[in-house]
Amino acid sequence: MTSKEYREAARKKRNGKSKPKYNNKKITVLGIEFDSKAEGRRYSELLLLIKAGQITELELQPEYILQPSFRYEGKAYRSIKYTPDFRYMKDGKVVVEEVKGFADTSYKIRKRLFLFQNPDLSFYELNL
């Protein structure tokens, strides 16, 4: 354990809570907790679009398997998943949305795999 990791673990133990990874502030909208204010705001906007009849079938954090789990030489490897923020139908097409404040390397790789495997979906990345 590095000294930085030790300090972080000690701080968590003292406070009982960990600091958000990217300084985002969790927010609750209609009883649903979101990881950021931007994500909560977008959810509110999507609810208005449902009322206006512009979108249907809104889903929160649908899961896509990018690579199934497997075993190799006795070692188990977990599946690789991508969980975007929202999925809904618009004009008969599936739309997937991701609200991002910061795109880390892991997200960029998962996004590429997702787009490669799902070329028929509309994908929107919102930097709010």
ABEGO torsion letter per residue (X at the ends): XBAAAAAAAAAAAAAGBBBBAAGBBBBBBGGBBBABAAAAAAAAAAAAAAAAGABBGBBBGBBBBABBBBBBGGBBBBBBBBBBABBBBBGGBBBBBBBBABBBAAAAAAAAAAAAABAABBBBBBBX
